[in-house]
Amino acid sequence: KDHRILLKPASKPSSPTPPPKNVAVLNVQVGGVNPKGGNKVLLLSGARVTVRQGNRIVATGVTDQNGNYTGNLEPGTYEVEATATGYYNGTVSVKGNTGTIAERILLKPRVKID
């Protein structure tokens, strides 16, 4: 008996699908003022990001280890809210059209630590 295994050539990995042309890419970085004082801003990993259009939630997610959240927006006006434990919520308004929208949300600590 022939026990050879026939291997197929590996397929090329697919490249990420680019967003449609009528969609904007939203990049939000969430930072927090250091509760111990000073001028240092801490990039907040795991902060919750909620994107609303009017009263409708259109996207949610969490920031990565560098405090970044990325999503796609159809044309329109949105409120982007960031929340993190120990910090007051922060919100920015953005207008989506096409291209890239880059925003930073800086959260203030609820309690100052000495």
C-alpha positions as CSV (number, residue, x, y, z in Angstrom):
1,K,0.0,0.0,0.0
2,D,1.1,3.5,-0.7
3,H,1.0,5.6,2.5
4,R,2.0,9.0,1.1
5,I,0.0,12.1,1.9
6,L,-0.8,14.5,-0.8
7,L,-0.2,18.1,0.4
8,K,-1.9,21.0,-1.2
9,P,0.1,24.2,-1.6
10,A,-0.6,26.7,1.2
11,S,-3.0,29.4,0.3
12,K,-1.9,33.0,0.6
13,P,-3.3,34.7,3.6
14,S,-6.0,37.1,2.7
15,S,-5.3,40.8,3.3
16,P,-7.7,42.7,5.5
17,T,-10.6,44.1,3.7
18,P,-10.4,47.9,3.4
19,P,-13.4,49.8,4.6
20,P,-15.9,50.9,1.9
21,K,-15.1,54.3,0.3
22,N,-18.0,56.1,1.9
23,V,-16.9,55.2,5.5
24,A,-14.6,57.0,7.8
25,V,-12.1,55.3,10.1
26,L,-12.4,56.4,13.7
27,N,-9.2,56.2,15.8
28,V,-9.7,57.2,19.5
29,Q,-6.9,57.2,22.1
30,V,-8.1,57.3,25.7
31,G,-5.8,58.6,28.4
32,G,-6.3,59.4,32.0
33,V,-4.7,62.1,34.2
34,N,-2.4,60.4,36.7
35,P,-4.3,60.2,40.0
36,K,-1.0,60.6,41.9
37,G,-0.6,64.1,40.4
38,G,2.0,65.5,38.0
39,N,1.6,66.1,34.3
40,K,1.9,62.5,33.2
41,V,-1.0,61.1,31.2
42,L,-1.6,57.3,31.5
43,L,-2.9,55.5,28.4
44,L,-5.9,53.5,29.6
45,S,-6.0,49.9,28.5
46,G,-9.5,48.3,28.7
47,A,-11.4,51.6,28.7
48,R,-14.9,51.2,27.4
49,V,-15.8,53.2,24.2
50,T,-19.4,53.8,23.1
51,V,-20.2,55.5,19.8
52,R,-23.8,57.0,19.6
53,Q,-25.7,58.7,16.9
54,G,-28.5,60.4,18.7
55,N,-29.9,57.9,21.2
56,R,-28.8,54.9,19.1
57,I,-25.6,53.0,20.1
58,V,-23.8,52.3,16.8
59,A,-20.6,50.7,18.2
60,T,-18.9,49.7,21.4
61,G,-15.5,48.3,22.3
62,V,-12.6,48.5,24.6
63,T,-9.2,50.1,24.1
64,D,-6.1,48.0,23.5
65,Q,-2.9,48.0,25.6
66,N,-2.0,51.5,24.2
67,G,-5.3,53.1,24.9
68,N,-6.5,52.9,21.3
69,Y,-9.9,52.1,19.9
70,T,-10.6,51.8,16.1
71,G,-13.9,51.5,14.3
72,N,-15.7,52.5,11.1
73,L,-18.3,55.3,10.8
74,E,-20.8,56.0,8.1
75,P,-21.3,59.6,7.2
76,G,-23.0,61.5,10.1
77,T,-22.4,63.1,13.5
78,Y,-21.5,61.0,16.5
79,E,-20.8,61.3,20.2
80,V,-17.9,59.1,21.4
81,E,-17.9,58.3,25.1
82,A,-15.0,56.7,27.0
83,T,-15.4,55.2,30.5
84,A,-12.8,53.7,32.8
85,T,-12.8,52.6,36.4
86,G,-11.7,55.3,38.7
87,Y,-12.2,58.1,36.2
88,Y,-15.0,60.4,35.2
89,N,-16.5,59.7,31.7
90,G,-15.3,61.8,28.8
91,T,-17.1,62.6,25.5
92,V,-16.1,64.1,22.1
93,S,-18.3,64.9,19.1
94,V,-17.1,63.7,15.7
95,K,-18.4,64.1,12.2
96,G,-17.8,61.1,10.0
97,N,-17.5,61.5,6.3
98,T,-14.5,59.7,4.7
99,G,-10.8,59.4,5.6
100,T,-9.5,59.1,9.1
101,I,-10.8,60.8,12.2
102,A,-8.3,60.9,15.1
103,E,-9.4,62.0,18.5
104,R,-8.1,61.9,22.1
105,I,-10.2,61.6,25.1
106,L,-8.6,62.6,28.4
107,L,-10.3,61.3,31.5
108,K,-10.0,63.0,34.9
109,P,-9.5,60.8,38.0
110,R,-12.4,60.5,40.5
111,V,-10.0,60.6,43.5
112,K,-6.5,62.1,43.8
113,I,-4.0,59.7,45.4
114,D,-1.3,61.2,47.5
